[in-house]
Amino acid sequence: MSGPPRLELRRVSKTYQGNGQLVEVLHDVSLVIEAAKVTALVGRSGCGKTTLLNLAGAMDFPTRGEVLLDGRATTALNDAQLTMVRRKRIGFVFQSFQLLPTLTVKENIELPLMLAGERNSSQAALERLRWVELEEKANAMPYQLSGGQMQRVAIARALVHSPDVVIADEPTGNLDTASGDQILALLRACAERFGSAVLMATHSAEAAAIADTRVRLRDGRIASIEHGRS
């Protein structure tokens, strides 16, 4: 028998308080994100993509329903367990790269391992840099890199601890076409080489096309789910 899905949302809703009234950003969303697959969230700004990513990455919690990682609800974890899940099991890639400007490229990649108390962080960082073909930039500072190179460093950082889940928020949003294509190839490789469940929010049709599953959100609800690459 196969085990539970790597990541699952079960009838998830999320409500925020805003301007004196409740605003439901997600409503009754159920979704399975499989290991070794890329799932793309698509839809207009404000449809709930980023909120869903935050819930999937255990950065926030649903008002109703459950988010399960390997069958265990994130709401059942205490603060220490949540911290370790975020540091060891989930990798994050952001549109704005979020590299620390005072650290070298290699130090930025090492940081998740150092925070988790792991040994051999330097060797692991260099291995990931080789994978994204930027080993020669190990001692460079972020300001010395192009946008595409910074995003490749961000992906190396997200993968340095071999996460089970990779969360990517508009990973090609600030890049030119050539750099964006390179990042998309790396995200596919995250799934195929490392077996990660990749969940990506995107406005880009080119980015959505590389996904195994495309989930269209509209007004906080799932409007459609398509399987198979475009």
Helices and strands as residue ranges (DSSP letters): E 7-18, E 21-33, E 38-42, H 49-56, E 64-69, E 72-73, G 74-76, H 79-88, E 90-93, H 105-115, H 121-131, G 135-137, G 142-144, H 147-159, E 165-169, H 177-194, E 197-201, H 205-209, E 213-218, E 221-227
